[in-house]
Amino acid sequence: MKGAIFDMDGTLLDSMQVWVHVGEQYLRNRGIEPEEGLGDVLFPMSMRDGAVYVKERYGLPDPPDTIVTDMDAIVFAAYRDEVLPKPGVAAYLESLKKQGIPMAVATATNRPMVEAALARTGLAGYFKQIFTCTEIGAGKERPDIYLAAAKALGTHPADTWVFEDALYAIKTAKAAGFYTVGLYDETSRNDQEAIAGLADCYVREIQSVPTQDCT
């Protein structure tokens, strides 16, 4: 390993449940009790599609863009005030820092939320640079964000480890020539067998990942 690129949600931070439950919290803030399982319905949707669903399902007067703004505020507050690192993350990052391995973040989450969470949790100082899909202009279905991060780190993909909890992102990084580390997160539990079969290294918690080849 000569460089490391980390996804944030579900990899560095135990934050995926924020996204699962944001629609439910939005409704409760308005005095409306959400139906059971609403989070599971909304989670696969984009924020705007989820806002349209909530508006139509609950007969809300607000336009979808206003609902999105309100849900964004709920998510930002969680990143700013509540979200914590996953077990072993700080110690693992410290071990890489001591070895002189440069690190970057590659995330689909917007920068203000990323910076708020990483600053509060004390993780920000480990990373040379933060890359977001919004700023790159492509999601993780394409390798652009990983290639940009590797370029910033000054490392070749084959020598750069990508840490991810999502199957589709691992597929993308592996196809682009990166060494991939698959990590368990509850929200991707149904993909764990596929992740374990695809990733170069698969663990349930990051402290189990060696800093050289995972064999």
C-alpha positions in Angstrom: 0.0 0.0 0.0 1.4 3.4 -1.1 -1.9 5.3 -0.8 -5.3 4.9 0.7 -8.7 6.2 -0.4 -11.6 6.0 2.1 -15.3 6.2 1.5 -16.9 8.0 4.4 -20.4 6.8 5.2 -20.5 3.3 6.4 -16.7 3.0 6.1 -15.2 5.8 8.3 -18.4 6.9 10.0 -21.3 5.0 11.4 -23.6 7.4 9.5 -25.8 5.3 7.1 -28.7 5.2 9.5 -29.0 9.0 9.3 -29.9 8.6 5.7 -32.2 5.6 6.4 -34.2 7.6 8.9 -34.1 11.2 7.6 -37.6 11.0 6.1 -39.1 9.7 9.3 -37.4 12.4 11.3 -38.6 15.0 8.9 -42.2 13.9 9.4 -41.9 13.7 13.2 -40.5 17.2 13.2 -43.8 18.2 11.5 -45.9 16.3 14.1 -46.7 13.4 11.7 -46.0 9.8 12.7 -44.4 7.9 9.8 -45.5 4.5 8.7 -43.5 1.6 9.9 -40.7 0.8 7.4 -40.7 4.2 5.7 -37.0 4.5 6.0 -36.4 1.2 4.0 -38.7 2.6 1.3 -36.9 5.9 1.0 -33.3 4.8 1.4 -32.8 3.6 -2.2 -34.3 6.8 -3.5 -32.5 10.1 -4.3 -33.3 12.8 -1.8 -35.6 14.5 -4.3 -37.4 11.3 -5.2 -37.9 10.7 -1.5 -39.3 14.2 -1.0 -41.8 13.7 -3.8 -42.8 10.3 -2.3 -43.3 11.8 1.2 -45.2 14.8 -0.2 -47.6 12.6 -2.1 -47.9 9.9 0.5 -48.7 12.3 3.4 -50.4 15.1 1.5 -47.9 17.7 2.4 -48.4 21.3 1.0 -44.6 22.1 0.6 -43.0 21.7 -2.8 -40.3 18.9 -3.1 -37.4 21.3 -3.1 -38.5 22.7 0.3 -38.8 19.2 1.7 -35.3 18.4 0.4 -33.9 21.6 2.0 -35.5 20.6 5.3 -34.2 17.0 5.1 -30.7 18.3 4.2 -30.8 20.4 7.4 -31.6 17.3 9.5 -28.7 15.3 7.9 -26.3 18.2 8.4 -27.2 18.5 12.0 -26.5 14.8 12.5 -23.1 15.1 10.9 -22.3 18.2 12.9 -23.4 17.0 16.3 -23.9 13.2 16.5 -22.3 10.9 13.9 -19.3 8.9 15.3 -16.5 7.0 13.7 -16.9 3.3 13.2 -14.9 1.1 15.7 -11.2 1.1 15.2 -11.1 3.8 12.5 -9.0 6.4 14.4 -6.4 3.8 15.4 -6.2 2.4 11.9 -5.7 5.9 10.3 -3.1 6.6 12.9 -1.2 3.5 12.0 -1.2 4.5 8.3 -0.1 8.0 9.2 2.9 6.6 11.1 3.9 4.6 8.1 3.8 7.8 5.9 0.9 6.5 3.7 -1.0 9.4 2.2 -4.8 9.3 2.5 -7.8 10.9 0.9 -11.6 10.7 1.3 -13.9 9.9 -1.7 -17.5 10.3 -0.8 -21.0 10.9 -2.3 -21.9 13.1 0.6 -21.7 16.9 0.1 -18.6 18.8 1.4 -20.2 20.8 4.2 -21.5 17.6 5.9 -18.1 15.8 5.3 -16.1 18.6 6.8 -18.4 19.1 9.8 -18.3 15.4 10.7 -14.5 14.9 10.1 -13.6 18.0 12.1 -15.8 17.1 15.1 -14.6 13.5 15.2 -10.9 14.5 14.9 -10.4 12.6 11.7 -9.9 15.5 9.3 -6.2 15.9 9.9 -5.4 12.4 8.5 -6.5 13.2 5.0 -4.5 15.1 2.3 -7.7 15.9 0.4 -11.4 15.3 0.3 -13.2 14.5 -3.0 -17.0 14.5 -3.4 -19.0 13.1 -6.2 -20.8 16.4 -6.7 -17.6 18.3 -7.2 -16.1 15.6 -9.5 -19.3 15.5 -11.5 -19.8 11.8 -11.5 -21.1 9.1 -9.0 -19.2 6.1 -8.0 -20.6 4.1 -10.9 -17.6 5.7 -12.7 -14.0 5.7 -11.4 -13.4 9.4 -11.8 -13.4 10.2 -8.1 -10.9 7.4 -7.3 -8.6 8.4 -10.2 -8.7 12.0 -9.0 -7.9 11.0 -5.5 -5.0 8.7 -6.6 -3.6 11.5 -8.7 -3.7 13.9 -5.7 -1.9 11.3 -3.5 0.7 10.7 -6.2 0.0 6.9 -6.3 -0.8 4.4 -9.0 -4.1 2.6 -8.7 -2.5 -0.8 -8.3 -0.6 0.6 -5.2 -3.6 2.4 -3.8 -6.2 0.8 -1.5 -9.8 1.8 -1.8 -11.9 1.2 1.3 -15.7 0.8 0.7 -18.8 -0.7 2.1 -21.0 -0.6 -1.1 -20.9 -3.3 -3.7 -21.3 -1.1 -6.7 -18.4 1.2 -5.6 -16.1 -1.8 -5.0 -16.9 -3.0 -8.5 -16.0 0.4 -9.9 -12.7 0.7 -8.0 -11.6 -2.9 -8.8 -12.4 -2.5 -12.5 -10.2 0.6 -12.5 -7.2 -1.3 -11.1 -7.4 -0.4 -7.4 -6.8 -2.8 -4.6 -10.2 -3.0 -2.9 -11.1 -3.5 0.8 -14.7 -4.3 1.5 -16.1 -3.4 4.9 -19.3 -4.5 6.6 -22.1 -2.1 7.2 -25.6 -3.0 8.3 -27.2 -1.1 5.4 -25.4 -3.3 2.8 -25.9 -6.6 4.7 -27.7 -8.2 1.8 -24.6 -7.7 -0.4 -22.0 -9.1 2.0 -21.5 -12.4 0.2 -21.0 -10.6 -3.1 -18.7 -8.0 -1.5 -16.6 -10.8 0.2 -16.3 -12.6 -3.2 -15.3 -9.5 -5.1 -13.1 -7.4 -2.9 -9.4 -8.2 -2.6 -9.8 -8.0 1.2 -13.1 -8.3 3.2 -13.5 -7.6 6.9 -16.3 -6.7 9.3 -14.3 -4.0 11.1 -11.4 -1.9 9.8 -9.0 -2.7 12.6 -8.8 -6.2 11.1 -7.3 -4.9 7.8 -3.5 -5.3 7.6 -1.5 -2.6 6.1 0.0 -4.9 3.5 -1.6 -7.5 1.3 -4.7 -9.0 2.8 -4.1 -12.8 2.7 
